[in-house]
Amino acid sequence: MKKRILSLVLALAMVVSLFAGLAITANAAETLIYTLTPAGGSNNSYAGNCDVAISGITWNVTGNSQMQPWRIGGKSLTAVDRTVYSKTAMSSAISKVDLVVGAASSITVNSLNLVVASDSDFTTVIDTVSGTFAANSTITFTPTSGTAWATGAYYKFVFNVTVSGSSNKYVEFTSAAFYYEDSSPACTHENTTLTGAVAASCTTDGYTGDYICDDCGATVTAGSVIPATGHTYVDGVCSVCGAVEGVQAPGWYLVDDYTSLEDGVYAIISNNNYAFNGTISSGHGQKTADAFSFDASGYAASAPSGTLELTFTSTANGFTIYDATLGYLYATKASSGGLAFHAEETSGWSFSADGGLYAANNAHLRSYNDTFRTYAGNNNNPIGLAHKVVNTCTHNWVAGATVLPTCTEDGYTPYTCSLCNETKQDDIVPALGHLFGTATDNNNGTHTQTCSRCNETITTACTLAVTEAGSKATASTWASTPWGCSA
């Protein structure tokens, strides 16, 4: 019996000893530090390079940076390096990089490496990590040492490629995500605050809001869109917002039915809702700095700064597109670079969901990188139209309290439309002007008058009159001389 008890005690001691040697830690928290999502660069060849600034970091790209994703490759290449590298230091330590690549068009990627350096020239290399390339995949790179790369490092993706033949072939650089894994215990998100909650209105979507951790700032629960409620009409008037049934609010409306396109003022927009600004460079229409902000119903209260408002007029040949300063928009040819203005128009445009078509030469108006271009066919993306609407209400004016004229301000009667709430001023009564009374001598060469309506005062120089024999006075001796005010 004693032996059995001793055996149990020894076994228990071993278990306690085993657990005493274990370090119990929470799962490490992995944080996304930076995402490299290709933006349009200035280079459309495969052998040249250019700098592209993306979210605070400048990247140098060797390849076609005008395409998105970037196209890395070229033609007639044998084991040639094509690179994408940072020229700005990463502001955080990095413990993992996920590179996402897309299609690989008849190109051989001999090797793919991530080079990490402490300088922008990559002369002091910290680490070189090899990846296994496969088209349409995510390739993960982690530090060779197992320790995160330090803050302030530079990163270079090196594609060693071979291409046979004299036509360009490529692999798509889709994105790269940079992560840092914190080994400290993960936050439990016990304290949260709801932020960004917005109620839906009749015409605009709302948002339930996000629950944000007060301790670490992480989004614990992301919100969702609350669809616009739509109007609730009672006797033709919305009981919620007062909108009148059948009356459009002033603003811009996306055209979704081109079969019923009517005369009016329009903006030509790209597939990303940037507007044509009227500038044409090498036959390509340029875009506004900002895009339209349409709600779920396709409505925007205003247009981006610089939007060219164009007058569409229907004719037997289609719509003419006119600006009073620039003239008529037309296509000089059914190929790239044919957009222009001219003084007279004998042809016209038709529109559909595929974009615009110029009748004279069947040139298609399409969008590329949010610019506006002519083509022989449906290249790239269709353009769209936004229709400018002014107040369409017939108005039922209701007079308010009359504002009486003053000495300096006109009087008027304010009116408010009971249907759309637009206001105006009418029945104008001109300002009355001042009514100044008798002048009061100030005994210093000036006199003062007061308006009997508003009490405003005016002080002016006196006209002198002789009261007793004597010499003409000056202002400083006015009170002691035989002169007085004749005002």
Secondary structure, 3 states (H helix, E strand, C coil): CHHHHHHHHHHHHHHHHHHHCCCCCCCEEEEEEEEECCCCCCCCCCCCEEEEEECCEEEEEECECCCCCEEEEECCEEEEEEEEEECCCCCCCECEEEEEEEEEECCEEEEEEEEEECCCCCCCEEEEEEECCCCCEEEEECCCCCCCECCCCEEEEEEEEEECCCCCEEEEEEEEEEEEEEEEECCCCCCEEEECCECCCCCCCEECCEEEECCCCCEEECCCEECCCCCCEECCEECCCCCECCCCCCEEEECCCHHHCCCEEEEEECCCCEEEEEEEECCEEEEEEEECCCCCCCEECCCCCCCCCEEEEEECCEEEEEECCCEEEEECCCCCCCEEEECCCCCCEEEECCEEEECCCCEEEEEECCEEEEECCCCCEECEEEEEECCCCCCCEEECCCECCCCCCCEEEEEEECCCCCEEEEEEECCCCCCECCCEECCCCEEEEEECCCCCEEEEECCEEECCCCCCCCHHHHHHCCEEECC
